[in-house]
């Protein structure tokens, strides 16, 4: 249950672990700057960074300014505001494996009577020492919140171990598990689409929906994440978290209210209703050499520099065994080095029960609802319409898109990256867009059963080559 005492009270300080790392430079510091620029965080919010790197405040501020100049979109740059923001930053070097060093960090932060939000993005091996260090230094008081960035474990057992370590120091109401897909505006719009419009919810069921497709395709390869990725693979890196969260939001029953407990209660019911995947309901692949954007790129094994059975592509036919979704397949697909970058949810409706235009040559195509998350953000409903003209030669029906382009519909508003929303919710104590422990464990249970099946079958990913046109194909 949500404990009001730990919630809806703005923290007076935020502490970023891994503050010199890639995530901080690309996402966290630009997000905090954007929130500051728009007056969404208090000018009094104290911002601390910590990492192993031996920097002083001035060194960290210079690094942060470089990061803002590199990663902020042109429209958000304001030299004066950027300089004012980085002047607020403080830094304390820390070896997270040394519990004793955390006392110096706590001294540097000073009193936390007005609350502290911690963003923890750290190597899995440092997770438990970090929690112990925070605890020993008194940085786990009831008014402290902790945001946890993935990966949180590699299976149910290791995930439980990490969650147990966190639970010794922080209550569930203080724990904010991050899945950055939940911070995306279009993902939140999925709930508005379903639960604020009378059009869709009556049709959102097995009687009218043929199947659902959830796709996250990437054109990038390993991008310097070789060690992490080879130990994870597409199933654990993308399906276990982002894709199952999208599935849960697409399939959940209407919550009683827009509230963290109600929404997460409904999501976990869906995740627990997932049928174990059958042995012919998955395909795994691994990209070979090819071309992206006309440039030659290496295959996975060449990039990695050693043999590997890690999958870089996975497709799964999932089923939700409950009244609403019985018999409706959910097709999940994700992979690296695919032909295009695209994240979307497609709801494929069933055909009309009887096509009255058939005798006149009119071909009716079943309706589709496309919810595109990236690179563009839109909701598109494909409906049948009659082509204009005199019908002597027959009736021609054509698919026409009804578009809600979020970019155009809300052109006057600022486009926010997911971490802006999530950092603000962490500082304000709103858990709605964060993942609860029972959800994580239901996700791992399903994923672990798939991996166990692969192990039994000694499954190896099929090599996937790239055709000149950019489409991926299975090598024969």
Secondary structure as GFF3:
##gff-version 3
##sequence-region A 1 476
A	DSSP	three_ten_helix	4	6	.	.	.	ID=ss1
A	DSSP	beta_strand	13	17	.	.	.	ID=ss2
A	DSSP	alpha_helix	22	23	.	.	.	ID=ss3
A	DSSP	pi_helix	24	28	.	.	.	ID=ss4
A	DSSP	alpha_helix	29	37	.	.	.	ID=ss5
A	DSSP	beta_strand	46	51	.	.	.	ID=ss6
A	DSSP	alpha_helix	57	71	.	.	.	ID=ss7
A	DSSP	three_ten_helix	74	76	.	.	.	ID=ss8
A	DSSP	alpha_helix	79	86	.	.	.	ID=ss9
A	DSSP	beta_strand	89	93	.	.	.	ID=ss10
A	DSSP	three_ten_helix	99	101	.	.	.	ID=ss11
A	DSSP	alpha_helix	102	109	.	.	.	ID=ss12
A	DSSP	beta_strand	116	120	.	.	.	ID=ss13
A	DSSP	three_ten_helix	124	126	.	.	.	ID=ss14
A	DSSP	alpha_helix	127	136	.	.	.	ID=ss15
A	DSSP	beta_strand	144	148	.	.	.	ID=ss16
A	DSSP	alpha_helix	156	169	.	.	.	ID=ss17
A	DSSP	three_ten_helix	172	174	.	.	.	ID=ss18
A	DSSP	beta_strand	175	177	.	.	.	ID=ss19
A	DSSP	three_ten_helix	180	183	.	.	.	ID=ss20
A	DSSP	alpha_helix	185	195	.	.	.	ID=ss21
A	DSSP	alpha_helix	198	201	.	.	.	ID=ss22
A	DSSP	beta_strand	209	217	.	.	.	ID=ss23
A	DSSP	alpha_helix	226	234	.	.	.	ID=ss24
A	DSSP	pi_helix	235	243	.	.	.	ID=ss25
A	DSSP	alpha_helix	244	251	.	.	.	ID=ss26
A	DSSP	alpha_helix	260	272	.	.	.	ID=ss27
A	DSSP	beta_strand	282	287	.	.	.	ID=ss28
A	DSSP	beta_strand	290	292	.	.	.	ID=ss29
A	DSSP	beta_strand	295	297	.	.	.	ID=ss30
A	DSSP	alpha_helix	300	304	.	.	.	ID=ss31
A	DSSP	beta_strand	313	319	.	.	.	ID=ss32
A	DSSP	beta_strand	329	335	.	.	.	ID=ss33
A	DSSP	beta_strand	342	349	.	.	.	ID=ss34
A	DSSP	three_ten_helix	358	360	.	.	.	ID=ss35
A	DSSP	beta_strand	368	374	.	.	.	ID=ss36
A	DSSP	beta_strand	378	386	.	.	.	ID=ss37
A	DSSP	three_ten_helix	391	393	.	.	.	ID=ss38
A	DSSP	beta_strand	397	405	.	.	.	ID=ss39
A	DSSP	alpha_helix	406	409	.	.	.	ID=ss40
A	DSSP	alpha_helix	418	428	.	.	.	ID=ss41
A	DSSP	alpha_helix	437	457	.	.	.	ID=ss42
A	DSSP	beta_strand	462	466	.	.	.	ID=ss43
A	DSSP	beta_strand	472	474	.	.	.	ID=ss44
###
